[in-house]
Amino acid sequence: MEGIEDADPRGGSGARSGGHELERREWRLVERWLVFLFAISLISISVIALTLAALPLR
């Protein structure tokens, strides 16, 4: 069809995959937060364990 140009140069399939890219980026952000919270919890548990281990020595 002449005269009809697609606004998105990637075409229809590229426009559909754009939503998937947004979801993928969003899950990457969630994954980073989960890893961060896991690391903080490990550090906190280690500090509590070291504190409890050092209590009888006082």
C-alpha positions as CSV (number, residue, x, y, z in Angstrom):
1,M,0.0,0.0,0.0
2,E,1.6,3.2,-1.1
3,G,1.4,6.3,1.0
4,I,1.1,4.4,4.3
5,E,4.3,4.6,6.3
6,D,4.9,2.9,9.6
7,A,5.7,5.4,12.4
8,D,8.0,2.7,14.0
9,P,10.9,1.8,11.6
10,R,11.1,-1.6,13.3
11,G,7.7,-2.6,12.0
12,G,4.9,-4.3,13.8
13,S,6.9,-7.1,15.4
14,G,9.4,-4.6,16.8
15,A,6.6,-2.6,18.3
16,R,5.2,-5.7,20.0
17,S,8.6,-6.7,21.4
18,G,9.0,-3.2,22.9
19,G,6.5,-4.1,25.6
20,H,8.5,-7.2,26.4
21,E,11.7,-5.2,26.7
22,L,10.0,-2.9,29.2
23,E,8.9,-6.0,31.2
24,R,12.4,-7.5,31.0
25,R,13.9,-4.2,32.3
26,E,11.4,-4.0,35.1
27,W,12.2,-7.6,36.2
28,R,15.9,-6.8,36.1
29,L,15.3,-3.9,38.5
30,V,13.2,-6.2,40.8
31,E,16.0,-8.8,40.6
32,R,18.6,-6.2,41.6
33,W,16.5,-5.1,44.6
34,L,16.1,-8.7,45.7
35,V,19.8,-9.4,45.5
36,F,20.5,-6.2,47.4
37,L,18.0,-7.1,50.2
38,F,19.4,-10.7,50.3
39,A,23.0,-9.3,50.8
40,I,21.8,-6.8,53.5
41,S,20.1,-9.6,55.3
42,L,23.2,-11.8,55.2
43,I,25.3,-9.0,56.5
44,S,22.8,-8.3,59.3
45,I,22.6,-12.0,60.3
46,S,26.4,-12.2,60.4
47,V,26.7,-9.1,62.6
48,I,24.0,-10.5,65.0
49,A,25.8,-13.8,65.1
50,L,29.2,-12.2,65.8
51,T,27.6,-10.0,68.5
52,L,26.0,-13.1,70.2
53,A,29.3,-15.0,69.9
54,A,31.2,-12.2,71.6
55,L,28.8,-11.7,74.5
56,P,30.2,-14.5,76.8
57,L,33.7,-13.1,76.4
58,R,32.8,-9.8,78.1
